[in-house]
Amino acid sequence: MMSELALFDQVIDRSAMNSDKWDKYSNDVIPMWVADMDFDAPACVKTALQNRIQQGVFGYTHIPKALVAAIQTHLQTSYDWPISGTHLVHLPGLVCALHLSVQTFSLPGDTIVVPGPVYYHLTKAPEMAGRNLLSIKMTLQEGRWLPDWQAFEKACALSDSKMILLCNPHNPGGTVYRREELEVIHGLAQKYDLLVVSDEIHCDLILDDITHVPFASLNQDAAQRTITLMAPSKTYNLAGLGYAFAVIENTHLRQRFNQGRAGLIPVPNMLGLTAAQAAYEEGQVWHHSLITYLRTNRDYIVERLADTPLTVSHLEATYLAWIDASNLPVEDAYAFFLEAGVGVSPGKDFGDANFIRLNFGCSMSVLQQALYRIENAIRVLQKR
């Protein structure tokens, strides 16, 4: 029988899957952009989906009690975070919850504080809702991307500041906030009475020996002022099945959130519910192997690019390398590497055009080919 790790070496042809990731570019470009892994889903998930499909009736579906129990067990086991099933709000995705939170809990002209560069929907949500986006610049501090703490407090102290949008683990910087750092952020939220919306979708993708701390688990005050957003989609490569959840312990906030979504945001897809339950109940062995494989890929990128003008900061979590291309003598690093046959994400989408983001959630053989193209393009450039 093939080992768990060997499963991740398989190169799966996605050309007939209507894949956003693989259909964006021509066949001669290796796509390494959107946060979508190329790995086969856990066998337990595929079996659960096949069994459900065999039942043959796909009517309206409510949330399975077993899924609620699986999420509770996962949060308790992984993060020592006990929650009530009544605190869960089940969603078809995390992005809609970000936008809904901004629109429900702030007014036009209010200020939303966001440490960045960051995943672009954390900045789009305030902008599209007519709110004042105040981005706090994150800088490398002892090798980790962290906010400017003085600027952070100054932003929170503004009279029209109403909310902090937090991304933890951070996308694209890969930082896993330590408890003491989260306590600083909580102190600001408490001092200036701000709501915290914490995007924690990558919390199960920690590559270092670090424990993720859900912001709402810090203390009772944090629990009462936080909307936590999580999903199995990144961890188990289930994004196309459309399932996420919010943890909202404050009854008033949860009621307002549900009122805001009524008639606009539907209940999750039946197959998404099925896949999520299987992943949380039975996907632990697959998940452990995934983390081992991603860690190897991460370290390989650092090793291969060490002698190039590109700077790869250490990534504590996610499968998305945040690469500084400012020393590369080109006007547009994204366009440069696209011409070389590698489709990365442009840093400007996250707030810094000096960077590119590279998705290494793929087989080692594909990663090796992509890095060869990157290195070769740089060598040719340097010889000009």
Backbone hydrogen bonds, N-H to C=O, Kabsch-Sander energy under -0.5 kcal/mol:
donor,donor_aa,acceptor,acceptor_aa,energy
7,L,3,S,-1.3
8,F,4,E,-0.6
8,F,5,L,-1.2
9,D,6,A,-1.3
10,Q,6,A,-0.5
10,Q,7,L,-1.0
12,I,10,Q,-0.7
14,R,12,I,-0.7
17,M,14,R,-1.6
19,S,14,R,-0.6
23,D,19,S,-2.3
24,K,20,D,-0.7
29,V,26,S,-1.8
30,I,341,G,-2.8
32,M,30,I,-0.5
32,M,343,G,-3.0
36,D,34,V,-2.3
38,D,361,G,-2.5
45,V,42,P,-0.7
46,K,42,P,-1.9
47,T,43,A,-2.6
48,A,44,C,-2.0
49,L,45,V,-2.3
50,Q,46,K,-2.5
51,N,47,T,-2.6
52,R,48,A,-2.1
53,I,49,L,-2.6
54,Q,50,Q,-2.1
55,Q,51,N,-0.7
55,Q,52,R,-0.9
56,G,53,I,-1.5
67,L,64,P,-0.5
68,V,64,P,-1.6
69,A,65,K,-2.3
70,A,66,A,-2.1
71,I,67,L,-2.4
72,Q,68,V,-2.4
73,T,69,A,-2.5
74,H,70,A,-2.3
75,L,71,I,-2.6
76,Q,72,Q,-2.2
77,T,73,T,-3.0
78,S,74,H,-2.7
79,Y,75,L,-1.7
80,D,76,Q,-1.4
81,W,75,L,-1.6
87,H,84,S,-1.7
88,L,85,G,-1.3
89,V,246,A,-2.5
91,L,244,A,-3.0
98,L,94,L,-1.6
99,H,95,V,-2.0
100,L,96,C,-2.6
101,S,97,A,-2.2
102,V,98,L,-1.8
103,Q,99,H,-2.4
104,T,100,L,-2.4
105,F,101,S,-2.2
106,S,102,V,-0.6
109,G,130,G,-1.6
110,D,107,L,-2.6
111,T,160,D,-2.9
112,I,132,N,-2.7
113,V,163,M,-3.0
114,V,134,L,-2.3
116,G,136,I,-2.7
118,V,350,F,-2.0
119,Y,171,N,-1.9
122,L,119,Y,-2.0
123,T,120,Y,-0.8
124,K,120,Y,-2.7
125,A,121,H,-1.9
127,E,123,T,-1.7
128,M,124,K,-3.4
129,A,125,A,-1.1
130,G,127,E,-1.2
131,R,126,P,-3.0
132,N,110,D,-3.5
133,L,131,R,-0.9
134,L,112,I,-2.6
135,S,133,L,-0.6
136,I,114,V,-2.1
137,K,135,S,-0.6
138,M,116,G,-2.5
139,T,146,L,-2.7
141,Q,139,T,-0.6
141,Q,144,R,-3.4
142,E,140,L,-0.5
144,R,141,Q,-1.0
146,L,139,T,-2.5
146,L,144,R,-0.7
148,D,137,K,-1.3
149,W,147,P,-0.9
152,F,148,D,-2.3
153,E,149,W,-2.2
154,K,150,Q,-2.2
155,A,151,A,-2.1
156,C,152,F,-2.3
157,A,153,E,-2.1
158,L,155,A,-1.1
161,S,158,L,-1.7
162,K,111,T,-2.6
163,M,111,T,-1.0
164,I,195,L,-2.7
165,L,113,V,-2.6
166,L,164,I,-0.7
166,L,197,V,-2.6
168,N,166,L,-0.5
168,N,199,D,-2.3
170,H,175,T,-3.0
174,G,170,H,-2.6
177,Y,175,T,-0.6
182,L,178,R,-2.4
183,E,179,R,-2.3
184,V,180,E,-1.2
185,I,181,E,-1.9
186,H,182,L,-2.9
187,G,183,E,-2.3
188,L,184,V,-1.7
189,A,185,I,-2.4
190,Q,186,H,-2.9
191,K,187,G,-2.5
192,Y,188,L,-2.3
193,D,190,Q,-0.6
194,L,189,A,-2.5
195,L,162,K,-2.1
196,V,225,R,-2.8
197,V,164,I,-2.8
198,S,196,V,-0.6
198,S,227,I,-2.5
199,D,166,L,-3.3
199,D,197,V,-0.7
200,E,198,S,-0.9
200,E,229,L,-2.7
203,C,200,E,-1.8
205,L,202,H,-2.0
207,L,205,L,-0.5
207,L,316,E,-2.3
208,D,316,E,-1.4
210,I,208,D,-2.4
212,H,210,I,-0.6
217,S,214,P,-1.5
218,L,215,F,-1.6
223,A,219,N,-2.2
224,Q,220,Q,-1.6
225,R,221,D,-0.9
225,R,222,A,-0.9
226,T,223,A,-0.6
227,I,196,V,-2.6
228,T,226,T,-0.6
228,T,247,V,-2.1
229,L,198,S,-2.8
230,M,228,T,-0.5
230,M,245,F,-2.7
236,Y,232,P,-2.6
237,N,233,S,-0.7
238,L,233,S,-1.8
239,A,233,S,-0.7
241,L,238,L,-2.2
242,G,239,A,-1.3
244,A,91,L,-2.4
245,F,230,M,-2.8
246,A,89,V,-2.9
247,V,228,T,-2.4
248,I,87,H,-2.9
248,I,246,A,-0.6
249,E,223,A,-0.6
250,N,223,A,-0.5
251,T,249,E,-0.6
254,R,250,N,-2.6
255,Q,251,T,-2.4
256,R,252,H,-2.3
257,F,253,L,-2.7
258,N,254,R,-2.4
259,Q,255,Q,-2.3
260,G,256,R,-2.3
261,R,257,F,-1.5
262,A,258,N,-1.1
264,L,261,R,-2.4
265,I,261,R,-2.6
269,N,242,G,-0.9
273,L,269,N,-2.1
274,T,270,M,-1.9
275,A,271,L,-2.6
276,A,272,G,-2.4
277,Q,273,L,-2.2
278,A,274,T,-2.0
279,A,275,A,-2.5
280,Y,276,A,-2.5
281,E,277,Q,-2.1
282,E,278,A,-2.9
283,G,279,A,-2.0
287,H,283,G,-2.5
288,H,284,Q,-2.5
289,S,285,V,-2.1
290,L,286,W,-2.4
291,I,287,H,-2.3
292,T,288,H,-1.8
293,Y,289,S,-2.3
294,L,290,L,-3.0
295,R,291,I,-2.3
296,T,292,T,-1.7
297,N,293,Y,-2.3
298,R,294,L,-2.9
299,D,295,R,-2.3
300,Y,296,T,-2.0
301,I,297,N,-2.0
302,V,298,R,-1.8
303,E,299,D,-2.1
304,R,300,Y,-2.7
305,L,301,I,-2.3
306,A,302,V,-0.5
306,A,303,E,-0.7
308,T,305,L,-1.8
311,T,324,D,-2.2
312,V,310,L,-0.5
313,S,311,T,-0.7
313,S,322,W,-1.0
316,E,174,G,-1.0
316,E,314,H,-0.6
317,A,174,G,-0.7
318,T,205,L,-2.4
321,A,319,Y,-0.5
321,A,358,L,-2.8
323,I,321,A,-0.7
323,I,356,I,-2.9
324,D,311,T,-2.9
325,A,323,I,-0.6
325,A,354,N,-2.9
328,L,325,A,-1.7
330,V,328,L,-2.8
336,F,332,D,-2.2
337,F,333,A,-2.5
338,L,334,Y,-2.0
339,E,335,A,-2.2
340,A,336,F,-0.9
341,G,338,L,-1.4
342,V,337,F,-2.6
343,G,30,I,-2.8
344,V,342,V,-1.1
345,S,357,R,-2.7
347,G,355,F,-2.1
349,D,346,P,-1.4
350,F,347,G,-1.7
351,G,347,G,-1.0
352,D,347,G,-2.2
355,F,352,D,-1.6
356,I,323,I,-2.1
357,R,345,S,-2.4
358,L,321,A,-2.5
359,N,32,M,-2.1
360,F,319,Y,-2.5
360,F,358,L,-0.6
362,C,360,F,-1.9
367,L,363,S,-2.3
368,Q,364,M,-2.8
369,Q,365,S,-1.8
370,A,366,V,-2.4
371,L,367,L,-2.7
372,Y,368,Q,-2.1
373,R,369,Q,-1.9
374,I,370,A,-2.2
375,E,371,L,-2.9
376,N,372,Y,-2.8
377,A,373,R,-2.3
378,I,374,I,-1.9
379,R,375,E,-2.5
380,V,376,N,-2.5
381,L,377,A,-2.1
382,Q,378,I,-2.4
383,K,379,R,-1.2
384,R,380,V,-0.5
384,R,381,L,-1.0
